[in-house]
Amino acid sequence: MRTASKGALAALVLAVVAAVPAGPAGAAAAPRSAPAARAAATAGPALSVDTTTGRHAIDPHVYGMNFADEALAKELRLPVNRWGGNATTRYNYKLDTHNTGSDWYFENVASANDPAALPDGSEADKFVDQNLRTGSDTLLTVPMIGWTPAARDSSCGFSIATYGPQQGSDSQWRPDCGNGVKPDGTQVTGNDPTDTSVPIGADFTKGWVQYLDSAYGAAGHGGVRYYDLDNEPDLWHSTHRDVHPTGASDDELRDSTYATAAAVKAADPGAQTLGPVGWGFNSLTYSGLDQDVCNRQGGSCWSNPPDQAAHGGLPFATWYLQQMRAYQQAHGTRILDYFDEHIYPQQSGVALGGSNDAATQALRLRSTRQLWDPSYVDESWINQPIQFIPRMRSLVDQNYPGTKVAISEYNWGALDHVDGALAQADVLGIFGREGLDLATLWSPPKATDPGAYAFRMFLNYDGAGGTFGNTAVTSGSADQDKLAVYASERSSDHATTVMVINKTTGDLTAPVSLTSGTTLPAAAQVYRYGQDAPTAIQHPADQPLSGGHFSATFPAYSITEYVIPAGSTTANPPSAPSTPTASAVGSDRATLTWAASTAGSAPVASYQVYSGDPATTPAVATVAAPATSTTVTGLSPSTAYTFRVVAKDTAGRSSPASSPVTVTTTAGPATGCTVAYSVTTDWGSGFGGSITLTNKAAPLSGWQLGFSFAGNQKVTQGWNGTWSQTGAAVTVKDAGWNASLPTGASTTIGFNGSYTGSNPAPHAFTLNGKPCGAASGAAAGTVPAAQGRAPGAHAVS
């Protein structure tokens, strides 16, 4: 995070807050409008909930924060609290001193704690102490940059007396501390890192973890449970350029992770590590070195970055996860437990912003779709579908199965307004539905802010500890941009909880259908927060239920939670089947066997086998009980599949999914590739096109698609690849994140084009220079123009 850390780093916070414009005073969720007469409700999209399908655990750690207020954390029983941000990259636990980096003139800032007692009583200790009082797990950032403050002094990285005049300085507090930028706009170079810092290695981190274990106990006995492996290292060349002026390469991040993570595990084997903690979407593709070089060079550098080229053309995250897996295979120790990246929406005015105008508010509420929706083209310089959580999960499944997925910084803005609260509630619902394992909000709300009520709706909706359920179930909305819906079952009492978010400025009346494996009760409890009452969660009259169907009006800009008690039949699903084992693995098939589930309230009727997330993908096989084995066919050669098994009882209740098993099929005959082309829209002089490329041969770590237009079509805009056109000939190189194409795998690219006259389909498709045929029943096709990612663009973190 590039803005200053909060909470523990109080001295820095005071300076930064003074420099950043605040939101409206007392902006406790003023309604967007206060019409004298309310307009009649209009018809809203149909909503559905099915508690018998899509069942998977919701990890409570997705409801975390960074530097949470203690009173709010205690009220919410906050699951996890993170010590993170740029200032933690150079925090010296022995001196209780941090360096602010580019956030505030590269200054060393010492805390006001007793130097004679250190490291006891440091700001880091106080942070852990607070978490012990509130019952929150601690996620602590440890340094990997190789430098830490040398002394409890007022030194800074770019002294004006030493390095000459600069464009900015800390004129109020430390006038000699400059911003490292000369009057002509060029950066100060050749400065001495030892002006502020001393070199450190992994032993420094090991010593800190050992100290924390002695002070608080090991991770498994109430001590610090999680460790972030530094903070946004792919931006060190910007945020900490006084000691690290060059972008961190693939090799540097691998080697420093190996050393630091191994040191954490050696000091506390039960601790969990998270990495690489990149700043955002670009972090999945580019190392810090590539971002540094290509930000300066621009142009074609982004399509062929040098560090990536030196590592087999693999995108950074793919290569990084493979290296972490290689370490475990070589040493027998897992040193990376969570694949952790940050995300800040890049749409103008959204992340960390205020409520702004109506257009920005609407953009904020629909931009949450970038977390999951393959049809949402990001409305920023990114200009392509992101699918951030499924993409991260896919990277893990393909390159280091068993690694959990985390987002330790995010912020959708306007937490002091109702629209920000709605966006925050939507994000929390998405986290649970999509199976994220841990998340912590950056710059959390005050207890009185609307954003705090978004968390209360999930963690304390009734003021008595009432929570959203911990087992996600299937839910759906005919229009998620109008009414978003999330549903779950609570294990403590088997109540079903349903969250409905009206993102629109008008009241909507919508039908709701409930499918359950039990007899539904007569009514559901109702809790609501929104612009009509922005300072409290309301408890309206119960909602009658009639045969699993009802109609309700959802007020404009509101969050409604239904709590449906368990029906007359106790809703105990079967236990999870055991981890399946694989045998008779061939090029197109594998036999899976598992131990039977234990029945809950009803006998086990069948088992469903999934090759993806059971919540979002259809079963590939169904086996009637009591059989506990099946052969899955139709697989692709030389391809890794991750299988899970779910039991279903005679009442339709699903068990939790089994632990996964990863199976790699044997090699089969290479059959080339196929292309499916379609025109998605055509307005006479222009059109939109889509191409799905399927690899039928050996796995690819990079690809280039070629084809020729049959008319005078020109690509004007495209996504999911790097595009070029010469005459009628078009080439599309992978976008980095989709470079890996195992045998049988597909990727879809899209584009807009222009033409005059007719619009015939393109022809002569090639993949890496070899002919590629049309998919069965598909036209040979036309292509989109791609803009790639914007050079020089950075996150706001």
C-alpha positions in Angstrom: 0.0 0.0 0.0 1.5 3.3 -1.0 -0.5 5.4 1.4 0.8 5.5 5.0 0.0 2.8 7.5 -2.6 3.5 10.2 -2.9 2.6 13.9 0.5 1.6 15.1 2.4 4.1 12.9 0.8 7.1 14.5 3.5 9.7 13.8 3.3 9.1 10.1 -0.5 9.0 10.1 -0.7 12.5 11.6 1.4 13.9 8.8 -0.4 12.0 6.0 -3.9 12.9 7.3 -2.8 16.5 7.4 -1.8 16.3 3.7 -4.9 14.4 2.4 -8.3 16.0 1.9 -10.9 14.6 4.2 -14.4 13.6 3.3 -17.3 15.7 4.4 -17.4 16.3 8.2 -19.5 13.7 10.0 -20.3 12.0 6.7 -22.2 9.3 8.5 -24.2 8.0 5.5 -26.2 10.9 4.4 -28.8 9.6 2.0 -28.0 10.1 -1.7 -31.3 12.0 -2.0 -34.2 12.8 0.2 -37.3 13.1 -2.0 -40.4 14.5 -0.5 -42.5 11.7 -1.9 -41.1 8.2 -2.5 -41.6 6.8 -6.0 -43.4 3.6 -6.4 -41.3 0.4 -6.5 -40.5 -1.1 -9.8 -40.1 -4.7 -10.8 -36.7 -6.1 -9.8 -34.8 -9.2 -11.0 -35.9 -12.7 -9.7 -33.8 -14.1 -6.9 -33.2 -17.7 -6.0 -31.5 -19.7 -3.2 -30.8 -23.4 -3.1 -29.3 -24.7 0.1 -28.8 -28.3 -1.3 -26.2 -27.3 -3.9 -22.9 -25.4 -4.3 -22.0 -26.0 -0.6 -18.5 -25.0 0.5 -17.0 -23.5 3.6 -16.7 -19.7 4.0 -13.5 -18.9 5.8 -14.2 -16.2 8.4 -10.8 -14.7 7.7 -12.2 -13.1 4.5 -13.8 -10.5 6.9 -10.5 -9.0 8.0 -9.0 -5.5 8.2 -5.7 -3.6 8.3 -5.1 -1.6 11.5 -8.6 -1.9 12.7 -10.0 0.3 15.5 -9.9 -1.7 18.7 -13.5 -1.0 19.7 -14.9 -1.9 16.3 -12.7 -5.1 16.2 -14.0 -6.1 19.6 -17.6 -5.5 18.6 -17.2 -7.5 15.4 -15.0 -10.2 16.9 -12.8 -9.4 13.9 -11.3 -12.6 12.6 -7.9 -11.2 11.4 -6.1 -7.9 11.7 -3.1 -7.0 9.5 0.0 -4.9 10.2 0.9 -3.9 6.7 1.6 -1.1 4.2 4.7 0.5 2.9 6.1 1.6 6.3 6.2 -2.0 7.4 8.7 -2.9 4.6 11.4 -1.1 6.7 10.4 -1.6 10.3 13.1 -2.4 12.8 11.5 -4.3 15.7 14.7 -3.8 17.8 14.5 0.0 17.5 10.8 0.3 17.1 11.5 2.6 14.1 10.2 2.5 10.5 11.0 4.4 7.3 8.1 6.1 5.5 9.5 5.6 2.0 7.9 7.7 -0.7 4.8 8.1 1.4 6.5 10.8 3.4 9.9 12.0 2.3 11.8 8.7 3.1 12.1 9.6 6.8 13.0 7.4 9.7 10.3 7.7 12.4 10.8 6.3 15.9 7.9 5.5 18.1 7.5 7.1 21.5 7.9 3.9 23.4 10.6 3.3 26.0 13.8 2.6 24.1 15.4 0.9 27.1 12.6 -1.8 27.1 12.8 -2.6 23.4 11.8 -4.8 21.7 9.3 -5.3 24.5 6.5 -2.7 24.3 7.1 -1.8 20.7 4.3 -0.6 18.4 4.3 -4.1 16.8 3.9 -5.6 20.3 1.0 -3.2 21.0 -0.6 -4.3 17.8 -0.4 -8.0 18.8 -1.7 -7.1 22.3 -4.8 -5.4 20.8 -5.5 -8.5 18.7 -5.3 -10.7 21.7 -7.8 -8.5 23.5 -10.2 -8.6 20.5 -9.7 -12.3 19.7 -8.3 -11.4 16.2 -5.6 -13.4 14.5 -2.5 -11.3 13.6 -1.2 -11.0 10.1 2.2 -9.4 10.5 4.4 -8.1 7.6 8.1 -9.1 7.8 10.8 -7.4 5.7 12.5 -8.9 2.7 13.9 -5.7 1.1 17.3 -6.2 2.8 17.4 -2.8 4.6 16.0 -1.5 7.9 16.5 1.8 9.8 19.9 2.1 11.4 19.0 4.2 14.4 16.2 6.0 16.3 17.0 9.3 14.6 15.5 11.8 12.2 17.5 10.9 9.1 16.0 10.7 5.7 16.9 9.2 2.3 17.3 12.4 0.3 18.9 15.2 2.4 18.7 18.5 0.6 22.0 19.6 2.1 23.6 16.5 0.7 21.8 15.9 -2.6 20.8 19.4 -3.6 17.5 21.2 -4.2 14.4 19.1 -4.7 10.8 19.7 -5.8 9.3 18.9 -2.5 10.3 18.8 1.2 8.9 18.2 4.6 8.9 21.9 5.2 6.9 21.8 8.4 8.7 19.1 10.3 12.0 18.2 8.7 12.9 20.9 6.1 16.1 19.1 5.0 14.2 15.9 3.9 13.4 16.1 0.2 11.2 13.9 -2.0 14.1 12.7 -4.1 13.0 14.6 -7.3 15.3 17.4 -8.6 13.8 20.7 -9.7 14.0 19.6 -13.4 11.8 16.6 -12.6 14.5 13.9 -12.7 15.1 11.6 -9.8 18.0 11.9 -7.4 20.3 9.0 -8.1 23.5 7.6 -6.5 22.3 8.4 -2.9 23.8 6.4 -0.1 21.3 3.8 1.4 23.2 4.0 4.7 22.0 7.5 5.2 19.0 5.9 6.9 19.4 2.2 6.9 21.6 -0.9 7.5 21.7 -4.1 5.6 19.7 -7.1 7.0 19.1 -10.7 5.9 16.7 -13.5 6.8 18.3 -13.9 10.2 16.8 -10.5 11.2 13.3 -11.9 10.5 14.1 -15.2 12.2 15.1 -13.3 15.3 11.9 -11.3 15.3 9.7 -14.4 15.0 11.7 -16.1 17.8 11.1 -13.0 19.9 7.4 -13.0 19.2 7.2 -16.8 20.0 8.9 -16.1 23.4 6.6 -13.2 24.1 3.2 -14.6 22.9 3.7 -18.3 22.2 3.9 -20.1 18.9 1.4 -19.7 16.1 -0.5 -22.8 17.2 -0.7 -21.6 20.8 -2.1 -18.2 20.6 0.8 -16.3 19.0 1.2 -14.6 15.7 -0.4 -16.9 13.2 0.2 -15.3 9.8 3.2 -13.5 8.2 3.1 -11.5 5.0 6.4 -11.7 3.1 7.0 -8.0 2.8 4.6 -5.5 1.1 4.3 -4.9 -2.6 7.9 -5.8 -3.5 7.2 -5.2 -7.2 7.0 -1.5 -6.3 10.1 -1.2 -4.1 11.8 0.7 -6.9 9.2 3.4 -6.4 8.1 3.3 -2.8 11.6 2.6 -1.4 13.8 3.8 -4.2 16.3 5.4 -1.7 17.5 1.9 -0.9 16.2 -0.2 -3.8 16.3 2.0 -6.9 15.9 -0.9 -9.4 12.9 -3.1 -9.8 13.0 -6.5 -8.0 13.6 -9.3 -10.5 12.0 -12.7 -10.6 15.2 -14.2 -9.2 15.5 -11.7 -6.3 11.9 -12.3 -5.2 12.4 -16.1 -5.4 15.7 -16.1 -3.5 14.5 -13.6 -0.8 11.3 -15.6 -0.4 13.2 -18.8 0.0 15.4 -17.3 2.6 12.8 -15.3 4.6 10.0 -17.8 4.5 12.3 -20.6 5.5 13.5 -18.5 8.4 9.9 -17.9 9.5 9.2 -21.7 9.3 12.4 -22.5 11.2 11.5 -20.2 14.0 7.8 -21.2 14.1 6.9 -24.3 12.1 3.2 -23.7 12.7 3.2 -20.1 11.2 1.5 -19.5 7.9 3.2 -17.4 5.2 1.7 -15.2 2.5 3.3 -14.0 -0.7 4.3 -12.4 -3.1 1.9 -9.6 -1.8 2.0 -7.7 -5.2 0.2 -4.4 -5.7 -2.5 -5.4 -8.1 -3.5 -6.8 -11.5 -0.1 -6.1 -13.1 1.6 -8.1 -10.4 0.2 -11.3 -11.8 2.1 -10.8 -15.0 5.2 -8.6 -14.4 8.0 -8.7 -12.0 9.1 -5.5 -10.3 12.0 -5.3 -12.8 9.7 -5.6 -15.8 7.4 -2.9 -14.4 10.4 -0.7 -13.7 11.9 -1.1 -17.2 8.7 -1.1 -19.2 7.3 2.0 -17.3 10.4 3.8 -18.6 10.6 2.3 -22.1 6.9 1.9 -22.8 5.7 0.6 -26.2 6.6 -3.0 -27.1 8.3 -3.6 -23.8 5.0 -4.5 -22.3 4.5 -7.3 -24.9 8.0 -8.7 -24.4 9.3 -7.6 -21.0 13.0 -8.5 -20.5 12.7 -10.3 -17.1 9.9 -12.5 -18.3 11.8 -13.3 -21.5 14.7 -14.4 -19.4 12.4 -16.9 -17.5 10.9 -18.9 -20.4 8.3 -16.2 -21.2 6.3 -17.2 -18.1 4.2 -14.5 -16.4 5.5 -13.6 -13.0 2.8 -15.3 -10.8 3.0 -18.5 -12.9 6.8 -18.7 -12.5 6.7 -17.7 -8.8 4.2 -20.4 -7.9 6.2 -23.0 -9.8 9.4 -22.0 -7.9 7.6 -22.3 -4.6 6.4 -25.7 -5.5 9.9 -26.7 -6.6 11.3 -25.7 -3.2 8.8 -28.0 -1.5 9.7 -30.8 -3.8 13.4 -30.3 -3.2 13.2 -29.7 0.6 10.0 -31.4 1.8 8.8 -28.2 3.4 6.0 -25.9 2.2 7.3 -22.3 2.7 4.3 -20.6 1.0 0.8 -21.2 2.4 -1.2 -18.4 0.8 -0.9 -16.8 -2.7 -1.5 -13.2 -1.7 -2.1 -10.2 -4.0 -3.6 -6.8 -3.5 -6.4 -5.3 -5.7 -7.6 -1.7 -6.0 -10.2 -0.9 -8.6 -8.6 1.2 -11.3 -11.8 2.9 -12.4 -11.5 6.6 -11.9 -12.6 7.9 -8.5 -13.4 4.5 -7.0 -10.6 3.1 -4.8 -10.0 5.0 -1.6 -12.2 7.8 -3.0 -15.2 9.6 -1.6 -18.8 9.2 -2.7 -18.4 11.6 -5.6 -21.2 12.0 -8.2 -23.9 9.6 -9.1 -22.0 8.3 -12.1 -19.0 7.4 -9.9 -21.3 5.8 -7.3 -22.8 3.6 -10.0 -19.4 2.7 -11.3 -18.2 1.7 -7.8 -21.1 -0.6 -7.4 -20.8 -2.4 -10.7 -16.9 -2.5 -10.6 -17.1 -5.2 -8.0 -17.8 -7.6 -10.9 -14.1 -7.5 -11.7 -13.6 -9.9 -8.8 -15.4 -12.7 -10.5 -17.4 -12.0 -13.7 -16.0 -13.2 -17.0 -18.4 -10.9 -18.9 -17.3 -7.7 -17.2 -14.7 -5.7 -19.1 -12.9 -3.6 -16.6 -13.7 0.1 -17.2 -10.2 1.4 -16.8 -6.9 1.2 -18.6 -7.0 -2.5 -18.0 -9.9 -2.7 -20.5 -10.3 -6.5 -20.3 -12.1 -9.1 -18.1 -10.1 -9.6 -14.9 -11.9 -12.3 -12.9 -9.4 -11.7 -10.2 -10.4 -14.4 -7.7 -11.0 -17.2 -10.2 -7.8 -16.2 -12.0 -5.8 -16.4 -8.8 -7.4 -19.8 -8.0 -6.6 -21.1 -11.5 -3.0 -20.0 -11.2 -2.7 -21.9 -7.9 -4.5 -25.0 -9.2 -2.2 -25.2 -12.3 1.1 -24.3 -10.6 1.0 -25.1 -6.9 -2.1 -27.0 -5.9 -3.1 -26.8 -2.2 -2.0 -23.1 -1.8 -4.7 -20.9 -0.4 -5.7 -17.6 -1.9 -5.6 -14.2 -0.1 -6.1 -10.5 -0.8 -4.4 -8.7 2.0 -5.2 -5.2 0.7 -8.3 -3.8 -1.2 -10.5 -0.8 -0.9 -13.6 0.1 -3.0 -13.8 3.6 -1.5 -16.5 5.8 0.0 -16.7 3.9 3.3 -18.1 7.0 4.9 -21.1 6.9 2.5 -23.9 4.4 1.9 -22.8 3.6 -1.6 -19.4 2.6 -0.3 -21.1 0.4 2.4 -23.1 -1.3 -0.4 -19.9 -1.9 -2.4 -18.2 -3.3 0.7 -21.0 -5.6 1.5 -21.0 -6.8 -2.1 -17.3 -7.5 -1.9 -17.6 -9.5 1.3 -20.4 -11.5 -0.3 -18.3 -12.2 -3.3 -15.3 -13.3 -1.2 -17.4 -15.9 0.6 -19.2 -17.2 -2.6 -15.9 -17.4 -4.6 -14.1 -19.3 -1.9 -11.4 -16.8 -1.0 -9.4 -17.9 2.0 -8.3 -14.6 3.6 -8.8 -10.8 3.0 -8.1 -7.6 4.9 -9.5 -4.2 4.0 -7.1 -1.4 3.8 -8.0 1.9 5.5 -10.9 0.5 7.4 -14.0 2.5 8.5 -14.6 4.2 11.8 -17.3 2.5 13.9 -19.8 5.2 13.0 -19.1 5.0 9.2 -21.5 3.2 6.9 -18.7 0.9 5.8 -18.7 -0.5 9.4 -22.3 -1.5 9.0 -21.4 -3.6 6.0 -19.2 -5.6 8.2 -21.8 -5.7 11.0 -24.3 -7.2 8.5 -21.9 -10.2 8.2 -20.5 -10.4 11.7 -23.0 -8.8 14.1 -26.2 -7.9 12.4 -28.3 -8.0 15.6 -25.9 -6.5 18.1 -25.8 -9.9 19.9 -23.2 -11.7 17.7 -25.5 -12.8 14.9 -23.4 -13.8 11.8 -23.9 -14.6 8.2 -23.5 -18.4 7.7 -20.2 -20.2 7.3 -21.3 -22.6 4.5 -22.0 -21.0 1.2 -24.9 -22.3 -0.8 -26.1 -21.6 -4.3 -27.7 -18.2 -4.9 -28.6 -16.3 -8.0 -30.0 -13.0 -9.3 -31.4 -12.3 -12.8 -29.5 -9.0 -12.7 -26.6 -8.8 -10.2 -26.1 -5.1 -11.0 -29.5 -4.3 -9.6 -30.0 -6.9 -6.8 -27.0 -8.9 -5.7 -27.7 -11.9 -3.5 -25.6 -14.2 -1.4 -26.7 -17.1 0.8 -25.2 -19.5 3.3 -26.0 -21.9 6.1 -24.9 -21.3 9.7 -23.4 -24.4 11.3 -24.3 -23.4 14.9 -28.0 -23.6 14.4 -28.4 -24.5 10.7 -30.2 -21.3 9.9 -30.1 -20.1 6.3 -28.9 -16.5 5.9 -29.6 -14.6 2.7 -28.1 -11.2 1.9 -29.7 -9.0 -0.8 -28.1 -5.7 -1.9 -30.1 -3.2 -3.8 -27.5 -1.2 -5.8 -30.1 1.1 -7.5 -31.6 4.4 -6.6 -35.1 3.1 -6.6 -37.1 0.6 -4.6 -37.3 -2.8 -6.3 -40.0 -5.5 -5.8 -38.7 -8.9 -6.7 -39.7 -12.6 -6.4 -37.6 -14.8 -4.2 -37.5 -18.6 -4.4 -36.0 -20.9 -1.7 -35.1 -24.6 -2.2 -34.2 -26.4 0.9 -33.6 -30.0 2.0 -35.9 -29.4 5.0 -39.4 -28.1 5.7 -39.2 -24.3 5.7 -40.5 -22.4 8.7 -43.4 -20.0 8.5 -41.3 -16.8 8.5 -37.8 -15.4 8.3 -36.3 -12.7 10.5 -35.4 -9.5 8.6 -32.5 -7.1 9.2 -31.8 -4.1 7.1 -29.3 -1.3 6.6 -29.4 1.5 4.1 -29.9 5.2 3.2 -33.3 5.4 4.9 -31.7 4.8 8.3 -27.9 5.2 7.9 -26.9 5.1 11.6 -28.4 1.7 12.7 -29.4 -1.7 11.5 -33.2 -2.0 11.5 -35.2 -5.1 12.4 -38.4 -4.9 10.4 -41.3 -7.4 10.8 -40.7 -11.0 9.9 -41.1 -12.0 6.2 -43.7 -14.7 5.8 -42.6 -17.8 3.7 -45.1 -19.7 1.7 -43.9 -22.9 0.1 -40.5 -21.5 -0.5 -41.6 -18.5 -2.4 -42.2 -14.9 -1.5 -42.1 -11.4 -3.0 -40.4 -8.5 -1.2 -39.6 -4.8 -1.8 -36.0 -3.9 -1.4 -35.5 -0.2 -0.6 -33.2 1.9 -2.7 -29.6 1.7 -1.6 -30.1 -0.9 1.0 -28.7 -4.2 2.4 -31.4 -6.7 3.5 -30.5 -9.9 5.4 -33.0 -12.7 6.0 -32.4 -15.2 8.7 -34.4 -18.4 8.1 -34.4 -20.8 11.1 -33.8 -24.5 10.5 -36.9 -26.3 9.4 -38.7 -29.1 11.2 -36.1 -31.6 10.0 -32.7 -31.1 11.5 -30.5 -29.9 8.6 -27.4 -32.2 9.1 -25.7 -32.9 5.8 -23.4 -35.9 5.3 -19.8 -35.6 6.2 -17.2 -34.9 3.6 -15.9 -37.9 1.7 -12.3 -38.8 2.2 -9.6 -37.4 -0.2 -10.0 -39.5 -3.4 -7.1 -41.6 -4.7 -6.4 -42.0 -8.4 -5.5 -45.2 -10.3 -5.5 -46.4 -13.9 -4.6 -43.0 -15.1 -4.4 -42.8 -18.9 -4.3 -40.1 -21.5 -8.1 -39.5 -21.4 -9.3 -41.1 -18.2 -8.6 -41.8 -14.5 -10.3 -43.9 -11.9 -11.1 -42.2 -8.5 -11.8 -44.0 -5.3 -12.8 -42.6 -1.9 -14.1 -43.6 1.5 -17.8 -43.4 2.2 -19.3 -40.3 3.9 -21.1 -40.6 7.2 -24.8 -40.0 6.9 -26.3 -36.9 8.6 -30.0 -36.5 9.0 -30.7 -38.7 6.0 -29.0 -41.6 4.2 -26.3 -40.8 1.5 -27.9 -41.2 -1.9 -25.1 -40.3 -4.3 -21.6 -38.8 -4.8 -20.8 -36.1 -7.3 -17.3 -35.8 -8.7 -16.0 -32.3 -9.7 -12.9 -31.3 -11.7 -13.3 -27.7 -10.5 -14.9 -25.7 -7.7 -18.2 -27.6 -6.8 -19.8 -24.2 -6.1 -19.3 -22.9 -9.7 -18.7 -25.9 -12.0 -21.0 -28.9 -12.9 -20.2 -32.4 -11.8 -18.2 -34.6 -14.2 -19.7 -37.8 -12.8 -22.5 -38.9 -10.4 -22.2 -42.2 -8.6 -25.1 -43.9 -6.8 -24.4 -44.9 -3.2 -23.1 -47.1 -1.8 -20.5 -47.2 -4.6 -17.4 -45.1 -3.9 -15.5 -45.3 -7.1 -15.8 -44.1 -10.7 -13.8 -43.7 -13.9 -13.8 -40.2 -15.3 -13.4 -40.2 -19.1 -13.1 -37.5 -21.8 -10.0 -36.0 -20.3 -7.2 -34.3 -22.3 -3.7 -35.8 -22.5 -0.8 -34.4 -20.4 -3.2 -32.2 -18.4 -3.5 -31.7 -14.6 -7.0 -32.1 -13.1 -8.0 -31.3 -9.6 -10.8 -33.6 -8.4 -13.1 -33.2 -5.4 -16.0 -35.4 -4.3 -19.3 -34.2 -2.7 -21.9 -36.5 -1.0 -25.6 -35.8 -1.4 -28.3 -37.4 0.9 -31.8 -38.4 0.1 -33.2 -35.1 1.2 -31.0 -33.3 -1.3 -28.4 -31.9 1.2 -24.8 -31.7 0.0 -21.8 -32.4 2.2 -18.7 -30.3 2.2 -16.3 -31.1 -0.6 -13.5 -33.6 0.0 -10.0 -32.5 0.0 -8.7 -32.3 -3.6 -6.5 -34.7 -5.4 -4.5 -33.6 -8.5 -4.1 -36.1 -11.3 -2.0 -35.5 -14.5 -3.1 -37.6 -17.5 -0.5 -39.3 -19.6 0.7 -38.0 -23.0 -1.5 -38.6 -26.0 -1.2 -38.0 -29.7 -0.8 -34.4 -30.6 -3.8 -33.2 -32.6 -3.0 -29.5 -33.1 -5.5 -26.9 -32.2 -9.0 -25.6 -33.0 -10.5 -22.1 -33.2 -14.1 -21.1 -32.7 -15.0 -17.7 -34.1 -18.2 -15.7 -33.7 -19.4 -12.2 -34.3 -20.9 -11.0 -31.0 -22.4 -7.8 -32.3 -22.5 -5.9 -35.7 -23.7 -2.4 -36.2 -23.0 -2.0 -40.0 -19.7 -0.3 -40.0 -18.2 -2.0 -37.1 -18.5 -5.3 -35.1 -17.4 -7.2 -32.1 -15.8 -10.6 -32.4 -14.8 -13.5 -30.1 -12.3 -16.3 -30.7 -11.9 -19.3 -28.5 -8.6 -21.1 -29.0 -8.2 -24.7 -27.8 -4.8 -26.4 -27.6 -5.0 -30.0 -28.7 -1.2 -30.7 -28.7 1.5 -30.5 -26.1 1.2 -27.9 -23.3 2.2 -24.3 -24.2 3.8 -21.8 -22.0 3.3 -19.0 -24.5 1.3 -18.7 -27.8 0.8 -16.6 -30.8 -2.4 -16.8 -33.0 -2.3 -15.7 -36.6 -5.0 -15.4 -39.2 -6.1 -13.3 -42.2 -9.2 -11.2 -42.8 -11.1 -12.1 -45.9 -12.4 -8.6 -46.3 -11.2 -5.1 -45.4 -11.7 -5.5 -41.7 -9.5 -3.6 -39.3 -9.0 -4.4 -35.6 -9.7 -1.2 -33.6 -9.7 -2.5 -30.0 -9.0 -5.8 -28.4 -8.3 -7.6 -25.2 -6.8 -10.7 -23.6 -3.8 -10.5 -25.9 -1.3 -8.2 -27.7 -2.5 -7.5 -31.2 -0.9 -6.2 -34.4 -2.2 -6.1 -38.0 -0.4 -5.7 -41.3 -2.7 -5.5 -44.3 -5.2 -8.4 -43.8 -2.8 -10.4 -41.6 -3.4 -10.2 -37.8 -1.3 -11.7 -35.0 -2.3 -12.0 -31.4 0.3 -12.8 -28.7 -0.8 -14.1 -25.3 -1.4 -11.4 -22.6 0.9 -13.1 -20.1 -1.7 -14.3 -17.6 -3.2 -16.6 -20.3 0.2 -17.7 -21.7 -0.1 -21.2 -20.1 -2.3 -23.4 -22.3 -2.2 -27.1 -21.2 -3.4 -29.8 -23.6 -7.1 -29.5 -23.9 -7.3 -26.1 -22.4 -9.0 -23.1 -24.0 -8.7 -19.3 -23.8 -11.0 -16.7 -25.3 -10.0 -13.4 -26.8 -12.3 -10.6 -27.9 -12.1 -7.5 -30.0 -13.9 -4.7 -31.8 -13.3 -4.1 -35.6 -14.4 -1.8 -38.4 -15.3 -2.7 -42.0 -17.1 -1.6 -45.1 -19.1 -3.7 -47.4 -19.3 -7.3 -46.3 -17.9 -8.9 -43.1 -16.8 -12.4 -44.0 -15.1 -14.6 -41.4 -11.3 -14.7 -41.3 -9.3 -17.7 -42.4 -5.9 -19.4 -42.4 -5.6 -19.6 -38.6 -2.2 -20.6 -37.2 -0.9 -21.3 -33.7 2.8 -20.6 -33.2 3.2 -20.9 -37.0 1.4 -24.2 -37.5 -2.1 -24.6 -39.1 -5.1 -24.5 -36.7 -8.5 -25.8 -37.7 -12.0 -24.6 -37.0 -13.8 -26.2 -34.0 -16.5 -28.6 -34.8 -19.6 -26.7 -35.9 -17.8 -23.3 -35.6 -17.0 -20.8 -38.3 -13.4 -20.0 -39.1 -13.2 -16.6 -37.6 -12.6 -12.8 -37.2 -10.4 -11.2 -34.6 -10.4 -8.4 -32.0 -7.8 -5.6 -31.7 -6.1 -5.5 -28.4 -4.8 -2.6 -26.5 -2.8 -4.5 -24.0 -2.3 -3.0 -20.6 -1.5 0.7 -20.3 2.2 1.4 -19.9 3.1 3.2 -16.8 -0.2 2.6 -15.0 0.0 1.9 -11.3 -2.3 1.0 -8.5 -3.4 3.5 -5.9 -2.1 1.2 -3.2 
